[in-house]
Amino acid sequence: MEKLKIGILGTWLKAEKFGTMVNEYEGCEVDAVWDRDQDKAREVAGLLGCRTAKDMDEIIDDPDIGGVMILTEYCFHTELLLRCAEAGKHILVEKPLCTSTKDAEKIRSAVKKSGRKFYMSDPFVNGTTIFQKQLMESGALGRIMHGRMKFCRMDDASQDEESIRIRTRMTGGGMMSDLGTHALHSLYYLFGMPEKVYAHFAYESSLAQSIGREDYVTMLMEYADGVTASLECSTIAPGFDNVIEVTGTNGIVLNTDLSGNARTVKYRLLNGSNDSSLNYSKTGMDDEGWYIPDDRMIPDEPTRHVNYWLKMILEDISQEQFENDPLGNCGLSIDRAVDLVKIREMIYDAASRD
């Protein structure tokens, strides 16, 4: 059987890693790599054992290439997504989709018109987050009242001024164009679309503020039925206590496993609270009264982004199937990717009024 050929547009993000995943997936291979920096394209192509494309058209217009991975700087996403959709390519794009709702709607229209498979990579909804969602939906926590998320890390402080300017221009901002997108994905998965957003941006320096590179974001989001969620997200604060916490009228569930490796999640319920959907025989309890679920209660980790996208293509998985499949949670469908752009825009609008 002829292999599914994949082209890579851009080497700014994880091109070697993603390309290796393609080559290791049965029935698939990377056929060509392109980047504006041809030396970088040749380097990655050499590592992946494929050819270097002299320009993007060589990949986009090639009828033998069925799918394209867009791994360029974010500011080029809209142009490439529209061109690849119009060329009838299956598309995987690194988060975020783009930086404006207007462009996001154009992309959605083009993707749906193409009828091809779309996947936006964003691997931050893991087994423990899925467990939180299941616990919320079981009713054991009672009426959900509030979610709280902290997601912080320290960026490389040695970057020079020109590098900071270039990265800000290429990403269309700071926190909420990069690390913050992961946080929004997790909150969107748990709570859906907010109705209102209140946000405040802080900056590490006068340079950061002058070029619009927010380094610290705090916000409050309001959802239907009076539910709220708060977010603290930063690249200038240590992320020692990164956490997603959901509180209901009958209990709380705490997830400190945002990386997807430790599977560290625990919950507490008010005395007398119970729900037949919870299997208490599979939990232990620590000295402080927290239920500690064992691995049998925690859902499987979602399938890795590239692998799920290739599976969608080869097995003809529909958008509806994808959206309802927990194993697809390392990324988002086109509709959900557009929603994330809308939330991001709500945040920037709210911060500008702060």
C-alpha positions as CSV (number, residue, x, y, z in Angstrom):
1,M,0.0,0.0,0.0
2,E,1.3,3.5,-0.9
3,K,2.3,5.5,2.1
4,L,0.5,8.7,3.2
5,K,2.9,11.5,2.4
6,I,3.2,14.5,4.8
7,G,4.8,17.8,4.2
8,I,6.2,20.1,6.9
9,L,5.8,23.9,6.6
10,G,8.1,25.6,9.0
11,T,10.7,24.4,11.5
12,W,10.1,26.9,14.2
13,L,8.4,24.4,16.5
14,K,9.1,20.7,17.0
15,A,9.6,19.8,13.4
16,E,12.1,17.0,14.0
17,K,10.0,15.5,16.8
18,F,6.7,15.7,14.9
19,G,8.3,14.4,11.7
20,T,9.8,11.5,13.5
21,M,6.3,10.6,14.8
22,V,5.0,10.6,11.2
23,N,7.9,8.3,10.0
24,E,7.3,5.9,12.9
25,Y,3.5,5.7,12.2
26,E,2.7,2.7,10.0
27,G,1.8,3.7,6.4
28,C,3.0,7.3,6.7
29,E,6.2,9.2,5.8
30,V,7.5,12.8,5.7
31,D,8.0,13.7,2.1
32,A,9.3,17.2,2.2
33,V,10.3,20.1,4.6
34,W,10.2,23.8,3.9
35,D,11.2,26.8,5.9
36,R,12.1,30.4,5.0
37,D,15.5,29.5,6.5
38,Q,16.6,27.0,3.9
39,D,19.6,25.9,6.0
40,K,17.3,25.0,8.8
41,A,15.0,23.2,6.4
42,R,17.9,21.2,5.0
43,E,19.0,20.3,8.5
44,V,15.6,18.9,9.5
45,A,15.0,17.2,6.2
46,G,18.4,15.4,6.6
47,L,17.4,14.2,10.0
48,L,14.0,12.9,8.7
49,G,15.4,11.4,5.5
50,C,13.3,13.4,3.1
51,R,13.8,16.2,0.5
52,T,14.0,20.0,1.1
53,A,11.3,22.0,-0.7
54,K,12.6,25.3,-2.2
55,D,9.4,27.1,-1.5
56,M,6.0,26.5,0.2
57,D,4.3,26.1,-3.1
58,E,6.3,22.9,-3.8
59,I,4.5,21.3,-0.9
60,I,1.1,23.0,-1.0
61,D,0.6,22.3,-4.7
62,D,2.0,18.8,-4.7
63,P,-1.0,16.4,-5.3
64,D,1.0,13.5,-3.9
65,I,1.2,15.1,-0.5
66,G,-2.0,14.4,1.4
67,G,-1.3,16.2,4.7
68,V,0.6,19.2,5.9
69,M,1.9,20.1,9.4
70,I,2.1,23.9,9.9
71,L,4.9,24.5,12.4
72,T,5.8,28.1,11.5
73,E,5.8,31.3,13.6
74,Y,2.2,32.1,14.6
75,C,2.0,35.3,12.5
76,F,2.1,33.1,9.4
77,H,-0.6,30.6,10.4
78,T,-3.6,32.4,8.7
79,E,-1.9,32.6,5.3
80,L,-0.7,29.0,5.4
81,L,-3.9,27.5,6.8
82,L,-6.1,29.2,4.2
83,R,-3.8,28.0,1.4
84,C,-3.5,24.4,2.6
85,A,-7.3,24.2,3.1
86,E,-8.0,25.5,-0.4
87,A,-5.5,23.0,-1.8
88,G,-7.4,20.2,-0.1
89,K,-4.7,19.1,2.4
90,H,-5.3,17.5,5.8
91,I,-3.9,19.9,8.3
92,L,-2.2,19.7,11.7
93,V,-1.2,23.1,13.1
94,E,0.6,24.0,16.4
95,K,-1.4,26.1,18.8
96,P,-2.7,28.8,18.6
97,L,-4.8,28.7,15.4
98,C,-4.2,32.4,14.8
99,T,-4.5,35.7,16.7
100,S,-7.8,37.2,15.7
101,T,-11.4,36.0,15.6
102,K,-11.9,37.5,12.1
103,D,-9.0,35.3,10.7
104,A,-10.3,32.3,12.7
105,E,-13.7,32.4,11.1
106,K,-12.1,32.6,7.6
107,I,-10.0,29.6,8.5
108,R,-13.0,27.6,9.8
109,S,-14.9,28.3,6.6
110,A,-12.0,27.2,4.4
111,V,-11.4,24.0,6.5
112,K,-15.0,23.0,6.5
113,K,-15.3,23.6,2.8
114,S,-12.3,21.4,2.1
115,G,-13.8,18.5,3.9
116,R,-10.4,17.4,5.1
117,K,-9.1,16.5,8.6
118,F,-8.0,19.3,10.9
119,Y,-6.2,19.0,14.2
120,M,-4.7,21.8,16.4
121,S,-2.0,20.4,18.6
122,D,-2.3,21.4,22.3
123,P,-1.3,18.5,24.6
124,F,-2.4,19.8,28.0
125,V,-5.6,18.0,28.7
126,N,-4.4,14.7,30.2
127,G,-5.8,11.8,32.1
128,T,-6.1,13.6,35.4
129,T,-7.9,16.6,33.8
130,I,-10.3,14.1,32.2
131,F,-10.9,12.5,35.6
132,Q,-11.7,16.0,37.0
133,K,-14.3,16.4,34.3
134,Q,-15.8,13.0,35.0
135,L,-16.0,13.8,38.7
136,M,-17.8,17.1,37.9
137,E,-20.3,15.4,35.6
138,S,-21.0,12.6,38.1
139,G,-22.6,15.0,40.5
140,A,-20.4,13.9,43.4
141,L,-19.1,17.5,43.9
142,G,-22.6,18.9,43.9
143,R,-23.3,22.1,42.0
144,I,-20.0,23.4,40.5
145,M,-19.2,26.8,41.8
146,H,-15.6,27.7,41.0
147,G,-12.4,26.6,39.2
148,R,-8.9,27.9,40.0
149,M,-5.9,27.4,37.8
150,K,-2.2,28.4,38.3
151,F,0.1,27.7,35.4
152,C,3.5,29.4,35.6
153,R,7.1,28.8,34.6
154,M,10.3,30.8,34.3
155,D,11.3,31.8,30.8
156,D,14.9,32.2,29.7
157,A,15.9,35.6,31.2
158,S,19.1,35.8,29.0
159,Q,17.2,36.7,25.8
160,D,18.4,40.0,24.3
161,E,16.1,42.9,23.5
162,E,16.0,42.1,19.7
163,S,15.1,38.4,20.4
164,I,12.3,39.5,22.6
165,R,11.0,41.9,20.0
166,I,11.1,39.3,17.2
167,R,9.4,36.7,19.3
168,T,6.6,39.1,20.3
169,R,6.1,40.0,16.7
170,M,6.0,36.4,15.5
171,T,3.6,35.3,18.3
172,G,1.3,38.3,18.3
173,G,1.8,38.9,22.0
174,G,3.1,37.3,25.1
175,M,1.6,35.0,27.7
176,M,-1.8,34.6,26.1
177,S,-0.3,33.7,22.7
178,D,1.9,30.9,24.1
179,L,1.8,29.3,27.6
180,G,-1.6,30.9,28.3
181,T,-3.2,29.0,25.3
182,H,-2.5,25.7,27.2
183,A,-4.2,27.1,30.3
184,L,-7.2,28.2,28.3
185,H,-7.5,24.8,26.6
186,S,-7.8,23.1,30.1
187,L,-10.3,25.6,31.4
188,Y,-12.3,25.5,28.2
189,Y,-12.4,21.7,28.4
190,L,-13.7,21.8,32.0
191,F,-16.1,24.8,31.8
192,G,-16.8,25.7,28.2
193,M,-17.1,29.2,26.8
194,P,-17.2,32.0,29.3
195,E,-19.8,34.7,29.1
196,K,-17.7,37.5,30.7
197,V,-13.9,37.9,31.2
198,Y,-12.1,40.3,33.6
199,A,-8.3,40.4,33.0
200,H,-5.2,42.2,34.1
201,F,-1.8,42.1,32.4
202,A,1.5,42.8,34.1
203,Y,4.9,43.3,32.5
204,E,8.5,42.5,33.5
205,S,9.9,45.6,32.0
206,S,9.1,48.9,30.2
207,L,10.2,47.2,27.0
208,A,7.8,44.3,27.5
209,Q,4.9,46.8,28.0
210,S,5.9,49.0,25.0
211,I,5.8,46.0,22.6
212,G,2.8,44.3,24.1
213,R,4.5,41.3,25.5
214,E,2.5,40.5,28.7
215,D,4.4,38.4,31.2
216,Y,1.9,37.9,33.9
217,V,-1.9,37.5,33.5
218,T,-4.6,37.2,36.2
219,M,-8.2,36.9,35.2
220,L,-11.7,35.9,36.3
221,M,-14.1,34.2,33.9
222,E,-17.9,34.0,34.4
223,Y,-19.9,31.1,32.9
224,A,-23.5,30.1,32.7
225,D,-25.3,29.3,35.9
226,G,-23.1,31.5,38.0
227,V,-19.9,29.3,37.7
228,T,-16.6,31.2,37.8
229,A,-13.0,30.3,37.1
230,S,-9.8,32.2,37.9
231,L,-6.4,31.9,36.2
232,E,-3.0,33.0,37.2
233,C,-0.5,32.5,34.3
234,S,3.1,33.7,34.1
235,T,6.5,33.3,32.5
236,I,8.2,35.3,35.2
237,A,7.1,33.3,38.3
238,P,8.2,29.9,39.4
239,G,5.6,27.2,38.7
240,F,6.1,25.2,41.9
241,D,2.4,25.0,42.7
242,N,0.8,24.6,39.2
243,V,-2.7,23.4,39.8
244,I,-6.3,23.0,38.6
245,E,-8.8,23.0,41.4
246,V,-12.6,22.6,41.0
247,T,-14.9,23.4,43.9
248,G,-18.6,22.3,44.2
249,T,-21.2,22.6,46.9
250,N,-20.3,19.0,48.1
251,G,-16.6,18.7,47.5
252,I,-13.4,19.6,45.7
253,V,-11.1,18.0,43.3
254,L,-7.4,19.0,43.1
255,N,-5.1,18.2,40.1
256,T,-1.4,19.0,40.4
257,D,-0.5,16.8,37.4
258,L,-0.5,19.4,34.6
259,S,2.4,17.7,32.8
260,G,0.5,14.4,32.3
261,N,3.2,12.3,33.9
262,A,2.7,12.0,37.6
263,R,-1.1,11.3,37.5
264,T,-1.5,13.2,40.8
265,V,-5.1,14.0,41.5
266,K,-7.2,13.9,44.7
267,Y,-10.6,14.9,45.9
268,R,-12.6,15.5,49.1
269,L,-16.4,15.2,49.7
270,L,-18.6,16.4,52.4
271,N,-19.7,13.8,54.9
272,G,-22.6,11.8,53.5
273,S,-21.9,12.8,49.9
274,N,-22.0,9.9,47.6
275,D,-22.7,9.0,44.0
276,S,-23.2,5.5,42.6
277,S,-21.0,6.4,39.6
278,L,-18.0,6.7,41.8
279,N,-16.3,3.4,42.6
280,Y,-15.0,4.0,46.2
281,S,-13.5,0.6,46.3
282,K,-10.8,1.9,44.0
283,T,-9.8,4.8,46.2
284,G,-7.6,5.2,49.2
285,M,-7.6,8.0,51.8
286,D,-4.6,10.0,53.1
287,D,-4.2,11.3,56.6
288,E,-5.9,14.6,55.7
289,G,-9.1,13.0,54.4
290,W,-8.4,13.2,50.7
291,Y,-9.6,10.4,48.5
292,I,-6.7,9.2,46.3
293,P,-7.9,7.3,43.2
294,D,-5.7,4.6,41.9
295,D,-4.8,4.2,38.3
296,R,-7.9,2.2,37.5
297,M,-10.0,5.3,38.0
298,I,-8.0,7.6,36.0
299,P,-8.7,7.6,32.2
300,D,-6.0,6.7,29.7
301,E,-3.7,9.4,28.5
302,P,-4.9,10.9,25.2
303,T,-3.2,9.7,22.0
304,R,-0.3,11.9,21.1
305,H,-1.3,14.7,18.8
306,V,0.5,13.7,15.5
307,N,-0.6,10.1,16.0
308,Y,-4.3,11.0,16.5
309,W,-4.3,13.2,13.4
310,L,-2.8,10.5,11.3
311,K,-5.4,8.1,12.7
312,M,-8.1,10.5,11.8
313,I,-6.9,10.6,8.2
314,L,-6.3,6.9,7.7
315,E,-9.4,5.7,9.5
316,D,-11.7,8.6,8.4
317,I,-12.6,9.8,11.9
318,S,-15.2,12.6,11.6
319,Q,-15.0,15.9,13.5
320,E,-18.0,14.7,15.7
321,Q,-16.2,11.5,16.6
322,F,-13.0,13.4,17.3
323,E,-14.8,15.9,19.6
324,N,-16.4,13.1,21.6
325,D,-13.3,10.9,21.9
326,P,-11.2,11.4,25.1
327,L,-8.2,10.0,23.3
328,G,-8.2,13.0,21.0
329,N,-7.7,15.5,23.8
330,C,-4.1,16.3,22.9
331,G,-5.6,18.8,20.5
332,L,-8.7,20.6,19.3
333,S,-11.1,20.4,16.3
334,I,-11.5,23.5,14.1
335,D,-14.7,24.6,16.0
336,R,-12.9,24.4,19.3
337,A,-9.8,26.0,18.0
338,V,-11.9,29.0,16.9
339,D,-13.5,29.1,20.4
340,L,-10.0,29.4,21.9
341,V,-9.2,32.4,19.7
342,K,-12.5,34.0,20.7
343,I,-11.6,33.6,24.4
344,R,-8.1,35.0,23.8
345,E,-9.7,38.0,22.1
346,M,-12.1,38.5,25.0
347,I,-9.1,38.5,27.4
348,Y,-7.1,41.1,25.4
349,D,-10.2,43.3,25.2
350,A,-10.8,43.0,28.9
351,A,-7.2,43.8,29.8
352,S,-7.3,46.9,27.6
353,R,-10.1,48.2,29.7
354,D,-8.3,47.4,33.0
